[in-house]
Amino acid sequence: MRVQGWSGRSGLAKVDLYTRGTVYLLVWAALLALMLLMLTRPVRLGAHPAMAVGAPLLAVANGVASTLLAGRAMDAYLGQGRVPRRLVGGAAVIAALATGTALCLSATAGMEGRLPIALSAALVPFLTAHCLIVRRRTTVLIHGGLLALLGVLVPLTGRSTVESLFTLGTVAFSIGWLALTARISMWVLAVMWELREARDVEARLAVAEERLRFGRDLHDVLGRNLAVIALKSELAVQVARRGDERRALEQMAEVQRIARESQREVRDVVRGYRGADLRTELDGARGVLGAAGIHCTIESPGHRPPFDGPPGNAPPFDGPPVDALPAEIQSALAWVVREATTNVLRHGEAVHCAIALSTATGAAALTVENDGVRGRTTPGLPAALPTAPGTGLAGLRERLAALGGTLEAGPAPGARFRLTARVPLPGGGAPDVPGREPGAPGDRRRSLER
């Protein structure tokens, strides 16, 4: 298997390799120092032949066992595995034998001043790895116990009090400093891994959010169109039974047009490029409700015509401030118009429906009000209609909440139902209408009835 080079690794992989290499370097640097001490002239000439041969082999065994323990300990510190107890026990026994050998050689072969280095080199490989699998308090207690034991054994090798204290100080500094270095290095690596996992979680959440957006958009796109198709199909059946084939064909042609438009909108949703247009939705709501026999009025700010105004043909809605609203606010309110229209068609028996848009008090407010409420149920949220997260009114609230807006729905006086969406405007004021001075006639008043 080809080993990946340094330049081909990611940033986290480089940090991981560097940190693990540092820990292994500490282990084998101590091993190398211990082997060199065991091969020095005083040991080769003054020690027993069995001791002179066995000491270097024991140093190698200490290094191998500590290396294996270090690898498992680093994985365990990062939460990637567990350390076998047999491995810990075996490495501890070998480290104890290496330490005892160093003390014996110091007593029998002299080693003249090399005991602090020998003891440090014998203990560092094991303790550097062991500190990664126990708590900091446990590490301190173990180091303290070892130093207390060495405080009893070192004077037995014939060292003076000053030499013994120097030896203990050197060993304490060596094992403490290197254990701290290893632990801090692994802590940095663990933080890097946590950041990597957090980024992966963020990516998964983004995917889940996109899936919710797709489902919500698909529900909003198909809901109204399917309701209209059902109504027009039913109307076509009724007029066909009465023998009016021309009107039946007209209704089915309209069904065909709406079905093709739905296909196009679904493709746009799948591609992720679809955005709702407020002006288009207002025109569509008036046309759809009119086709269902529901009288609809669309009102601009500052004017509220009678709820049951006379029907008639009228040009498309073009009053301010639709064009002056920011695109994201227009899109959010357009989805409100679409969902409200769908609910009026599905869940009520409305005869009249009024849609009002205003920009007072630093927010864009869209109100959809209709009659035909069935008892205590509402067209927007009937008692028998389940509302799934991310669809219907719940989906609208999510859209508006992203812009700091709110959605209110409930009964209104006169056996009506009212749905109100509010979205704060940038800067807290009404939008500027291009080509018109602030306060000019018609800036805050324009109505259209149908």
Buried (B, 14 or more C-beta within 10 A) or exposed (E): EEEEEEEEEEEBEEBBEEBBEBBBEBBBBBBEBBBBBBEBEBBBEBBEEEBBEBBBEBBBBBBBBBBBBBBBBBBBBBEEEEBEEEBBEBBBEBBBBBBEBBBBBBBBBBBEEBBBBBBBBBBBBBBBBBBBBBEEEEBBEBBEEBBEEBEEBBBEBEBEEEBBBBBBEBBBEBBBEBBBBBBEBBEEBBEBBEEBEEEEEEEEEEEEEEEBBBBBBBBBBBBBBBBBBEBBBEBBEEBBEEEBEEBBEBBBEBBEEBBEEBEEBBEBBEEEEBEBBBBBBBBBBBBBBBBBEBBBBBBBBBBBBEBEBEEEEEEEBEBBBBEBBBEBBBBBBBBBBBBBBBBBBBBBEBEBBBBBBBBEEEBBBBBBBBBBBBEEBBBBBBEEBEEEEBBBBBBBBBBBEEBEBBBEBEEBEEEBBBBBBBBBBEEEEBBBBEEEEEEEEEBBEBBBBB
